[in-house]
């Protein structure tokens, strides 16, 4: 009988890989705690209507990439392709948004049916930050500063670049869209097939095209900044002023747009040259109209999402994962002969008790090749337990020097001293 394999684009995260994931997630949680953000946990399945109304029915995500199915009640459900819509739905459903300021974050798997490639999968993981109830540019700056602090904590700040733009109000964007369509319609023969298709449905996405011929056309295309309303210009100016004062470097990219319909005013991306074609590691912006669009009262909002797979890949590429995380344990303990397994288990528990952070592995499953198995674990400390004259004796050694014939009390004192020293 043939073995069953994982679905294409839905990958296992193996024990050798999870330390990097835990390190990234722990660092994110620490940084978000410094800014007093609260975690929210969201379901991975939502009503299909939620994403059609928020993301936009003519976007690539809704048209081609969503995992949608009918349940037994013939209700259309979708595996979430992104987290913002579900966060808004939860906030509105539980009364967290109207006349309130909220700072929230979440993590978990998302699902999009697209061609799997390095750093981009059909089941992928995101960490998202969403804020509600604050309309001024200072909160835009705060969410950007959160991401900048995270890169600094991870040691990759010098390997990413912040790009900024303003999409303006819905009215300003509509006027620009009309001008862009008029211009591009005169150059249809030079546009790639995907851009021609988007011209009717989502023309701003043409600005993202990587096709050389299309890019040559865009060189002389109208620029969104020329169509911005005064309020959006002032908002963007204040954002840049705050970032300047905070010492956060950025580039204004007038071609930067986001692929989802709900964005307005501020949009931003953190990009890198370290991952080849998969250059965006974090992206977000302001979406003041989404809560109303989903049935709530008008509520200003801004946030971002980052792809965990890409960030882990970047940590590995830049060799930024701390060495101690690559070894899953600190101490390996085993019996020197039969009849001592109960003593080994009891002693291992005492070692864990003196330091809750100590990673201890007890040898189980027989005594064959104990020394080889101990070395193969990579543990820096190894303890072999024996008994002499009914007294427990531990042979303890590490990479520096061996210690022979330690009593149980001496072993606990030695390990405790190493941990505290």
C-alpha positions as CSV (number, residue, x, y, z in Angstrom):
1,X,0.0,0.0,0.0
2,X,1.4,3.4,-1.0
3,X,2.3,5.8,1.8
4,X,0.2,8.9,2.2
5,X,2.2,12.2,1.7
6,X,1.4,15.7,2.8
7,X,-0.7,17.9,0.4
8,X,1.5,19.9,-2.0
9,X,2.3,23.3,-0.5
10,X,1.3,22.2,3.1
11,X,4.6,21.5,4.8
12,X,5.6,19.7,8.0
13,X,7.7,21.8,10.4
14,X,10.3,19.2,11.7
15,X,12.0,19.1,15.1
16,X,15.2,20.5,13.6
17,X,13.2,23.5,12.3
18,X,10.9,24.3,15.3
19,X,13.6,26.0,17.5
20,X,13.9,28.8,14.9
21,X,10.1,29.2,14.9
22,X,10.0,29.3,18.7
23,X,12.8,31.8,18.8
24,X,11.0,34.1,16.3
25,X,7.6,33.7,18.0
26,X,9.1,34.4,21.5
27,X,10.9,37.5,20.2
28,X,7.7,38.8,18.6
29,X,5.7,38.2,21.8
30,X,8.4,40.0,23.9
31,X,8.4,43.0,21.6
32,X,4.6,43.3,21.4
33,X,4.5,43.0,25.2
34,X,6.8,46.0,25.4
35,X,4.1,48.0,23.5
36,X,1.2,46.6,25.6
37,X,-0.5,44.7,22.7
38,X,-2.9,41.9,23.6
39,X,-3.1,38.6,21.8
40,X,-6.4,37.5,20.1
41,X,-6.9,33.9,18.8
42,X,-9.1,33.6,15.7
43,X,-10.7,30.6,14.0
44,X,-9.1,29.4,10.7
45,X,-12.5,29.0,9.0
46,X,-14.9,31.9,8.3
47,X,-17.9,32.6,6.2
48,X,-16.8,33.1,2.6
49,X,-18.8,36.4,2.5
50,X,-16.4,37.9,5.0
51,X,-13.5,37.7,2.6
52,X,-15.4,38.7,-0.5
53,X,-16.7,41.8,1.3
54,X,-13.3,42.8,2.8
55,X,-10.7,41.7,0.3
56,X,-12.7,42.5,-2.8
57,X,-14.3,40.0,-5.2
58,X,-12.0,41.0,-8.1
59,X,-8.7,40.5,-6.3
60,X,-6.5,37.5,-7.1
61,X,-7.1,36.1,-3.6
62,X,-10.9,35.8,-4.0
63,X,-10.9,35.0,-7.7
64,X,-8.2,32.3,-7.7
65,X,-6.6,31.5,-4.4
66,X,-9.2,30.9,-1.6
67,X,-9.9,27.4,-0.3
68,X,-13.7,27.5,-0.3
69,X,-16.2,24.7,0.3
70,X,-19.8,24.1,1.4
71,X,-20.4,22.5,4.7
72,X,-23.2,20.0,5.5
73,X,-25.7,22.9,5.9
74,X,-24.7,24.1,2.4
75,X,-23.1,27.2,3.8
76,X,-20.1,28.5,2.0
77,X,-17.0,28.5,4.2
78,X,-13.4,29.5,3.5
79,X,-10.1,28.7,5.1
80,X,-8.8,32.2,6.0
81,X,-6.4,33.6,3.4
82,X,-5.4,36.5,5.7
83,X,-6.1,37.6,9.3
84,X,-7.3,41.2,9.2
85,X,-10.9,40.5,8.1
86,X,-11.3,37.9,10.9
87,X,-9.9,40.2,13.5
88,X,-12.4,42.9,12.5
89,X,-15.2,40.4,12.5
90,X,-14.3,39.2,16.0
91,X,-13.8,42.8,17.3
92,X,-17.2,43.9,16.0
93,X,-19.0,40.7,17.1
94,X,-17.7,41.0,20.7
95,X,-18.1,44.7,21.1
96,X,-14.4,45.6,21.2
97,X,-14.3,48.4,18.5
98,X,-16.9,51.2,18.8
99,X,-15.6,54.2,20.7
100,X,-12.6,52.1,22.0
101,X,-8.9,52.0,21.3
102,X,-7.6,48.4,20.8
103,X,-4.1,47.1,20.1
104,X,-4.3,43.4,19.1
105,X,-2.0,40.8,17.6
106,X,-2.5,37.2,16.4
107,X,-0.5,34.4,14.9
108,X,-1.4,31.2,13.0
109,X,-1.8,29.5,9.6
110,X,-3.4,31.1,6.5
111,X,-4.3,29.3,3.3
112,X,-4.0,30.4,-0.4
113,X,-4.0,28.2,-3.5
114,X,-1.0,29.4,-5.4
115,X,2.1,27.9,-6.9
116,X,4.3,26.7,-4.0
117,X,7.9,28.1,-4.0
118,X,10.6,28.8,-1.4
119,X,9.2,31.0,1.2
120,X,5.6,30.8,-0.2
121,X,3.3,27.9,0.6
122,X,-0.4,27.0,0.3
123,X,-0.5,26.7,4.1
124,X,1.6,29.5,5.4
125,X,1.9,31.3,8.8
126,X,1.5,34.9,9.6
127,X,1.9,37.1,12.7
128,X,-0.4,40.1,12.5
129,X,-0.9,43.4,14.4
130,X,-4.1,45.3,14.2
131,X,-5.1,48.6,16.0
132,X,-8.5,50.2,16.1
133,X,-10.0,53.5,17.1
134,X,-7.0,55.8,16.5
135,X,-7.0,58.0,13.4
136,X,-3.8,60.1,13.7
137,X,-0.4,59.3,12.2
138,X,1.2,58.5,15.6
139,X,-0.4,55.0,15.6
140,X,0.8,54.5,12.0
141,X,4.3,55.3,13.3
142,X,3.9,53.0,16.3
143,X,3.1,49.9,14.3
144,X,6.0,50.7,12.0
145,X,8.3,51.2,15.0
146,X,7.2,47.8,16.4
147,X,8.4,46.1,13.3
148,X,11.7,48.1,13.3
149,X,12.3,47.1,16.9
150,X,11.6,43.4,16.0
151,X,14.2,43.5,13.3
152,X,16.7,45.1,15.7
153,X,16.0,42.3,18.3
154,X,16.5,39.7,15.6
155,X,19.7,41.3,14.3
156,X,18.4,41.9,10.8
157,X,17.7,45.6,10.8
158,X,20.5,46.3,8.4
159,X,19.1,43.7,6.0
160,X,15.7,45.2,5.5
161,X,14.4,48.5,4.0
162,X,11.2,50.3,4.8
163,X,9.2,51.5,1.9
164,X,6.3,54.0,2.4
165,X,3.5,55.5,0.4
166,X,0.1,57.0,0.8
167,X,-3.0,55.8,-1.1
168,X,-5.1,58.8,0.0
169,X,-8.8,58.8,0.5
170,X,-11.2,56.6,-1.5
171,X,-12.2,59.6,-3.6
172,X,-8.6,60.5,-4.4
173,X,-7.8,57.0,-5.2
174,X,-10.8,56.7,-7.5
175,X,-9.7,59.8,-9.4
176,X,-6.2,58.4,-9.8
177,X,-7.5,55.0,-10.9
178,X,-9.4,56.7,-13.7
179,X,-6.3,58.6,-14.8
180,X,-4.2,55.5,-14.7
181,X,-6.7,53.4,-16.7
182,X,-6.9,56.2,-19.3
183,X,-3.1,56.2,-19.6
184,X,-2.6,52.4,-19.7
185,X,-5.4,51.9,-22.2
186,X,-3.3,53.8,-24.7
187,X,-0.4,51.3,-24.3
188,X,-2.3,47.9,-24.2
189,X,0.1,46.3,-26.7
190,X,3.0,46.8,-24.3
191,X,1.3,45.4,-21.2
192,X,1.7,41.8,-20.1
193,X,-1.4,39.6,-20.1
194,X,-1.9,39.8,-16.3
195,X,-1.8,43.6,-16.4
196,X,-4.3,43.7,-19.2
197,X,-6.6,41.5,-17.2
198,X,-6.2,43.7,-14.1
199,X,-6.9,46.9,-16.0
200,X,-10.7,46.5,-15.6
201,X,-10.8,44.8,-12.2
202,X,-7.9,46.2,-10.1
203,X,-5.7,48.6,-12.2
204,X,-3.6,49.7,-9.2
205,X,-2.2,46.2,-9.1
206,X,-0.6,46.9,-12.5
207,X,1.9,49.0,-10.6
208,X,3.2,45.8,-8.9
209,X,4.0,44.2,-12.3
210,X,7.5,42.8,-12.7
211,X,7.2,42.6,-16.4
212,X,9.9,44.7,-18.1
213,X,7.7,46.0,-20.9
214,X,4.9,47.0,-18.4
215,X,7.5,48.7,-16.2
216,X,8.7,50.7,-19.1
217,X,5.1,51.9,-19.7
218,X,4.7,52.7,-16.0
219,X,7.8,55.0,-16.1
220,X,5.7,57.8,-17.5
221,X,2.3,56.9,-15.9
222,X,0.5,59.2,-13.6
223,X,1.7,59.2,-10.0
224,X,-0.7,58.7,-7.1
225,X,0.9,61.4,-5.0
226,X,-0.3,64.0,-7.5
227,X,-3.9,63.1,-6.7
228,X,-3.8,63.0,-2.9
229,X,-6.3,65.0,-0.9
230,X,-5.0,67.6,1.6
231,X,-5.9,65.5,4.7
232,X,-3.9,62.5,3.4
233,X,-0.9,64.7,2.5
234,X,-0.9,66.1,6.0
235,X,-1.3,62.6,7.6
236,X,1.6,61.3,5.5
237,X,3.8,64.3,6.4
238,X,3.2,63.8,10.1
239,X,4.0,60.1,9.8
240,X,7.3,60.9,8.1
241,X,8.1,63.6,10.7
242,X,7.6,61.1,13.6
243,X,9.8,58.4,11.8
244,X,12.5,61.0,11.1
245,X,12.6,62.0,14.8
246,X,12.7,58.4,15.9
247,X,15.7,57.8,13.5
248,X,13.9,55.2,11.4
249,X,15.1,55.3,7.8
250,X,12.6,54.8,5.0
251,X,12.1,55.2,1.2
252,X,9.0,56.8,-0.3
253,X,7.9,54.5,-3.1
254,X,5.2,56.2,-5.2
255,X,4.4,52.8,-6.9
256,X,3.8,51.0,-3.7
257,X,0.2,49.7,-3.4
258,X,-1.3,46.9,-1.4
259,X,-3.2,44.0,-3.1
260,X,-6.3,44.2,-0.9
261,X,-9.2,46.6,-1.5
262,X,-9.6,47.9,2.0
263,X,-6.3,50.0,2.3
264,X,-6.3,53.8,2.4
265,X,-3.8,56.5,3.3
266,X,-0.6,54.9,4.8
267,X,0.8,51.7,3.2
268,X,4.2,50.3,3.9
269,X,6.4,47.3,3.3
270,X,9.7,46.0,4.7
271,X,11.7,44.5,1.9
272,X,15.0,42.6,1.7
273,X,17.5,41.4,-0.9
274,X,18.5,38.4,1.1
275,X,15.7,36.1,-0.1
276,X,15.8,36.4,-3.9
277,X,12.4,37.0,-5.5
278,X,10.5,36.7,-2.2
279,X,11.6,40.2,-1.1
280,X,8.7,41.4,1.2
281,X,8.9,40.2,4.8
282,X,6.3,42.5,6.4
283,X,3.6,44.7,4.9
284,X,0.6,46.7,6.1
285,X,-1.1,50.0,6.3
286,X,-4.3,51.9,7.2
287,X,-7.8,50.6,6.5
288,X,-10.2,53.1,8.0
289,X,-13.2,51.9,6.0
290,X,-13.1,48.2,6.6
291,X,-15.1,48.1,9.9
292,X,-18.0,50.0,8.3
293,X,-17.7,47.8,5.1
294,X,-18.3,44.8,7.3
295,X,-21.4,46.2,9.0
296,X,-19.9,48.2,11.9
297,X,-19.7,51.8,12.7
298,X,-16.8,53.9,11.1
299,X,-13.6,53.0,12.9
300,X,-10.1,54.0,12.0
301,X,-7.6,51.1,11.9
302,X,-4.0,50.3,10.9
303,X,-1.9,47.2,11.1
304,X,0.5,44.8,9.4
305,X,1.3,41.1,8.8
306,X,4.5,39.3,8.5
307,X,5.2,35.9,7.0
308,X,6.7,33.5,9.5
309,X,8.2,31.2,6.8
310,X,10.1,34.0,5.1
311,X,11.4,35.4,8.4
312,X,12.6,32.0,9.5
313,X,14.3,31.6,6.1
314,X,15.9,34.9,6.6
315,X,17.1,34.0,10.1
316,X,18.7,30.9,8.7
317,X,20.2,32.6,5.6
318,X,21.8,35.3,7.7
319,X,22.8,32.8,10.4
320,X,21.0,34.7,13.2
321,X,19.6,31.8,15.2
322,X,21.4,31.6,18.6
323,X,23.7,28.6,18.8
324,X,22.2,27.3,22.0
325,X,18.8,26.8,20.3
326,X,20.3,24.4,17.8
327,X,20.9,21.9,20.7
328,X,17.5,20.8,22.1
329,X,18.9,19.9,25.6
330,X,21.5,20.9,28.2
331,X,22.0,17.7,30.1
332,X,21.8,14.0,29.2
333,X,21.5,11.5,32.1
334,X,21.7,7.7,32.0
335,X,22.2,4.7,34.2
336,X,25.6,3.0,34.1
337,X,24.0,-0.5,34.7
338,X,20.7,-2.2,35.1
339,X,18.5,-1.6,38.1
340,X,19.2,2.1,38.4
341,X,16.5,3.6,36.1
342,X,14.3,4.7,38.9
343,X,17.2,6.5,40.5
344,X,18.0,8.2,37.1
345,X,14.4,9.4,36.7
346,X,14.3,10.7,40.3
347,X,17.6,12.5,39.9
348,X,16.5,14.0,36.6
349,X,13.4,15.4,38.3
350,X,15.6,17.0,41.0
351,X,17.8,18.6,38.4
352,X,14.7,20.1,36.7
353,X,13.5,21.3,40.0
354,X,16.7,23.3,40.8
355,X,16.3,25.1,37.5
356,X,13.0,25.1,35.6
357,X,14.8,26.2,32.5
358,X,17.2,23.3,32.4
359,X,16.6,21.0,29.5
360,X,17.2,17.4,30.7
361,X,16.9,14.2,28.7
362,X,16.8,10.8,30.5
363,X,18.1,7.8,28.7
364,X,15.3,5.3,28.2
365,X,14.9,2.0,26.2
366,X,17.8,-0.1,27.4
367,X,21.5,0.4,28.2
368,X,23.1,-0.5,24.8
369,X,25.6,2.0,23.4
370,X,24.9,4.6,26.1
371,X,28.0,6.6,25.5
372,X,27.5,6.9,21.8
373,X,23.9,7.9,22.2
374,X,24.8,10.5,24.8
375,X,27.3,12.1,22.5
376,X,24.9,12.0,19.5
377,X,22.5,14.2,21.4
378,X,25.0,17.0,21.4
379,X,24.3,17.7,25.1
380,X,27.0,19.8,26.6
381,X,26.6,18.0,30.0
382,X,26.4,14.2,30.4
383,X,25.7,12.4,33.7
384,X,26.2,8.6,34.2
385,X,24.6,7.3,37.4
386,X,25.9,4.4,39.5
387,X,25.8,3.1,43.0
388,X,28.6,2.3,45.4
389,X,28.0,1.1,48.9
390,X,24.3,1.9,48.4
391,X,25.2,5.6,47.8
392,X,24.3,7.3,44.5
393,X,27.4,8.3,42.5
394,X,27.3,10.5,39.4
395,X,30.0,10.8,36.8
396,X,29.5,14.3,35.4
397,X,31.4,15.8,32.5
398,X,31.1,18.6,30.0
399,X,33.0,19.9,27.1
400,X,35.6,21.6,29.4
401,X,36.6,18.9,31.9
402,X,35.2,15.8,33.6
403,X,34.1,15.5,37.2
404,X,34.3,12.0,38.8
405,X,32.4,10.4,41.6
406,X,30.1,13.3,42.6
407,X,27.5,12.6,45.2
408,X,23.9,13.5,44.5
409,X,24.2,16.7,46.6
410,X,27.5,17.6,44.9
411,X,25.9,17.1,41.4
412,X,23.0,19.3,42.2
413,X,25.4,21.9,43.6
414,X,27.6,21.7,40.5
415,X,24.8,22.0,38.0
416,X,23.2,24.8,40.0
417,X,26.5,26.7,40.1
418,X,27.0,26.3,36.4
419,X,23.5,27.6,35.7
420,X,23.9,30.6,38.0
421,X,27.5,31.3,37.1
